[in-house]
Amino acid sequence: MSPSTPEATLPSALRVLSRFGAGAAAAGAVLGVGLVGYANRVGLSRFTTRYEQLEILQAGRGPLRILHISDIHYVPGQQKKFAWLQSLADLQPDLVVNTGDNLSHPDAVDEVLEALGPLLQFPGVFVPGSNDYYAPRLKNPLAYLVAPSRHSENRPELPWRRLFAGFNASGWVSLRNRHHAMTLGPHAVLLSGVDDPHIDRDSFAGWPRGVASHRSLRLGVAHAPLSRVLGRFADTGADLILSGHTHGGQVCLPGGRALTTNCDLPTAQAKGLSTVTSATGRDVPLHVSAGIGTSATAPVRFNCPPEATVLDLFPQR
């Protein structure tokens, strides 16, 4: 080895360590590429239906099935996602709750409406997410691990009006800063929703009036589960709150432990059922969907499969 070679000046033990370090770095790079490939090719398509049960209905009433879907982030041509979305109608929900971020491409509206077509035959409500309004922008796909994503006014607008018109035409009810009352079998359901808190469009509209609220089920609906919104729902009498936005952490540690929620929600509540405590000390169930897709500019999921959730509600005992 020529004396001019830097490695030749190292003691023999250090030369071995140097070579070991280079090999480890190369192996780490290969492993990293493999994990990213897995998170992209496999993690995005492990579509899962999760089942939860809650005893929150009035005594003497029958069960109520809610299907919670969120964060579809649809891109044209996603055939496996399309087929799975259509199959969700087999779950026969009494109510579909869509908590936003349906789009991830300007040409996705027609396919989203077709994919959701079988579900649009059931009663449903929806609130928007920022990715219904605005196209995703190029970014470091793991930047959200450092800090919550920020809204940019320079992003192109998506055809959200046509999407919402399609939902409305099917009978699904918009809860964009609105409340609504409906009857589902023997159940009176009061709903209150907000536009996306992540981009500061939320304005709490209260709950429907003129209804026997003590005999009704109150559902709060929002895309992003920001604490100010959850607290407002809980403090005003919500029986159950539904949100999305977090993607369940999207890239999680083994066991599905989230590293972030992309908002001020604690990571332990990134997905699934937990509770929000009201100002009076009442614990209100919160369900956060891990979502069905990801932004088109961050197409990875790891230890966090895409999901829809069936919430089977039963009378209190």
QUIQUISUL-V55147 format. One record per pair of residues at least 6 apart in sequence whose ideal C-beta (glycine too) atoms are under 6 Angstrom apart, sorted by sequence separation. I is the first residue (numbers start at 0). J is the second residue. D is the distance in Angstrom with one decimal. If there is no record, write none. Layout:
# QUIQUISUL-V55147
I J D
I J D
This chain:
# QUIQUISUL-V55147
194 200 3.7
251 257 5.3
260 266 5.8
276 282 5.7
0 7 4.6
172 179 5.1
181 188 5.2
194 201 5.6
221 228 5.0
6 14 5.7
193 201 3.7
232 240 5.0
274 282 4.2
275 283 4.8
180 189 5.4
248 257 2.7
257 266 4.5
260 269 4.8
101 111 5.4
248 258 5.8
274 284 6.0
275 285 4.9
179 190 4.9
229 240 6.0
257 269 3.5
273 285 5.2
178 191 4.4
219 232 3.2
272 286 5.4
289 303 5.9
291 305 4.7
191 206 5.2
245 260 4.5
174 190 5.9
245 261 5.9
176 193 5.6
189 206 5.2
270 287 5.3
289 306 4.9
136 154 5.4
174 192 2.5
176 194 5.2
189 207 5.0
219 237 4.1
224 242 3.7
175 194 4.7
217 236 5.5
270 289 4.0
134 154 5.6
217 237 5.0
288 308 5.9
133 154 4.0
134 155 4.5
217 238 4.7
218 239 5.4
219 240 4.2
220 241 5.3
221 242 5.2
222 243 5.7
223 244 4.1
248 269 4.6
216 238 5.5
222 244 5.3
247 269 5.4
95 118 5.3
134 157 5.6
247 270 3.6
66 90 5.8
245 269 4.9
196 221 6.0
66 92 3.7
95 121 5.3
176 202 4.4
178 204 4.9
189 215 4.8
197 223 3.8
99 126 5.3
132 159 5.2
177 204 5.3
180 207 4.0
195 222 4.6
196 223 4.6
201 228 5.8
64 92 4.9
72 100 5.8
94 122 5.2
95 123 3.8
96 124 5.7
97 125 4.0
98 126 5.9
99 127 4.9
100 128 3.4
102 130 6.0
131 159 4.8
176 204 5.4
178 206 5.5
187 215 4.2
188 216 5.0
189 217 4.9
190 218 4.9
191 219 5.6
192 220 4.0
193 221 4.9
195 223 5.9
203 231 5.0
64 93 4.9
65 94 5.0
66 95 4.9
67 96 5.1
68 97 5.3
69 98 4.1
74 103 5.2
75 104 6.0
85 114 5.9
88 117 3.4
92 121 5.6
99 128 3.1
102 131 5.6
178 207 5.0
196 225 4.4
63 93 5.3
70 100 4.4
71 101 4.8
74 104 4.6
84 114 4.2
88 118 5.3
100 130 4.3
101 131 5.6
180 210 5.3
186 216 5.9
65 96 5.9
72 103 4.0
75 106 5.2
87 118 5.8
75 107 5.6
85 117 5.3
99 131 5.8
103 135 5.7
196 228 4.9
81 114 4.6
73 107 4.4
44 79 5.3
75 110 5.5
193 228 6.0
46 83 4.4
225 262 5.4
226 263 5.2
73 111 4.7
223 262 5.4
224 264 4.9
125 166 5.6
233 275 4.6
245 287 5.7
247 289 2.8
234 277 5.0
233 277 4.0
234 278 4.9
246 290 4.7
239 284 5.0
240 285 4.7
241 286 5.3
242 287 5.1
243 288 4.6
125 171 5.6
174 220 5.2
229 275 4.7
237 283 5.5
243 290 5.7
255 302 5.4
123 171 3.9
124 172 4.7
126 174 5.1
150 198 4.5
255 303 5.9
108 158 5.4
119 169 3.8
124 174 5.3
233 283 4.4
249 300 5.8
250 301 4.7
251 302 4.0
105 157 5.6
251 303 4.5
108 161 5.2
112 165 4.4
108 162 5.0
249 303 5.7
102 157 5.1
248 303 5.6
247 303 4.5
224 287 5.6
124 190 5.8
126 192 4.6
129 195 5.2
127 194 5.9
128 195 5.2
127 195 5.6
129 197 5.4
129 198 4.7
94 183 5.9
93 183 5.0
126 220 5.3
128 222 4.0
126 222 5.5
148 261 5.9
144 258 5.6
147 261 5.0
144 259 5.3
147 262 5.6
143 259 6.0
143 261 5.1
63 186 5.4
99 222 3.9
61 185 6.0
98 222 5.3
60 185 5.3
98 241 5.9
98 242 5.8
96 241 5.2
98 243 3.8
57 214 5.9
140 297 3.6
138 296 5.7
135 294 4.4
137 296 5.5
135 295 5.2
135 296 4.6
70 243 5.0
67 241 5.5
69 243 3.0
55 238 5.2
103 295 4.2
69 288 3.9
90 309 5.8
70 290 3.0
71 291 4.8
72 292 3.3
87 307 5.8
51 272 5.5
67 288 5.4
69 290 5.1
70 291 5.8
71 292 5.2
72 293 5.7
74 295 5.4
70 292 5.8
72 294 5.9
53 284 5.8
68 307 5.0
67 308 4.5
66 309 5.9
65 310 4.3
64 311 5.5
62 311 6.0
63 312 4.4
62 313 5.2
60 314 5.3
56 312 5.3
58 314 4.9
43 300 5.4
47 304 4.7
49 306 5.2
55 312 5.8
58 315 5.9
42 300 3.6
56 314 4.5
39 298 5.5
42 301 5.4
45 304 4.0
46 305 5.4
47 306 4.5
48 307 5.5
49 308 4.7
50 309 4.9
51 310 5.2
52 311 4.9
53 312 5.3
54 313 4.9
39 299 5.3
38 299 3.9
54 315 5.1
38 300 5.7
38 301 4.2
